[in-house]
Amino acid sequence: MKERILEILADALPQIDFTASDSLVDDGILDSLSIVTLVSELSLEYGVVFDMEELTPENLNSIDAIVETVKNLQGN
């Protein structure tokens, strides 16, 4: 799943290196527009719905956190 999510994000947001940081939100690498794009792409691919409660830095700061969030939303 991690590799597929990296592919999706690289296609949608090629200017961001998701493997280079564990502080994507905290360091301002992901801004509000890129978060909307990220959530939209993941929602389409995995059929999950992100509630406002999931849109936290802890859930989006790294590729590992993003993968875990998607897994949790799928009920895995």
N, C-alpha and C positions, 0 to 999 in steps of 0.2 A: 504494500500500500504506500509506503514512504516514497518509493521510486516513482510511482504513478502520480502522487501528489506533487512531487518535484517537477515532473514533466508538465503537469497542468499549470503550475505556478510559473514555470519558466516561459511557457507559451503566452500566458496572460500578462505577466509582469517581467519581461526580459531584462529590465534595468536593475532588478533586485537579485542579489546572490543570497538565496535563502539558506545556504549551507555555511556562510561566513560569519554569522552572528547568532547569539542566543539572546539578543536584546533588540529584535526587529522593531518592536513598538517603542520600547523605552528610549532607544537611540534615534527615533524619528525616521528610520528606514522605511517603515510602513506608515503612510499617512492615511487620512480618512478615505480618500479616493481609492487607494490601493487596497485597503481593507474591504471596501465594498466590492471591488473586483474579485479579490480572493474569496470572499464569502459566496459571491454569486457563482463563480466557477466551481467551487467545491459543492455547493448545493445542487447544481446541475449534474455533476458527475456522480455524486454519491446519494442523491435523493434525501439530503438532510436539511433541516431548517435550523438556522442559528437564531436563537433568541437573544435579546439584549444581554442577558446574564452571561452568555458565552463569549461575548465580544470584550474580553478583558485582556490586558497585556499578558497575563499568565498563560492564557490559551493561544496566544498568537505570536509570542516572542521568538519562537524558534520552530524549525520544521518538525522537530520531535513533539513539541507542544501542539502544533496544528494537527499532526497525525493522531495524537491521543484525543484531541477534541472531536475530530471526525469519528473516531472509533466509539467514543462515548455517546455521540449523537446517534450512531447506528445501533447502540445498545450492546456493543461488544465489550 
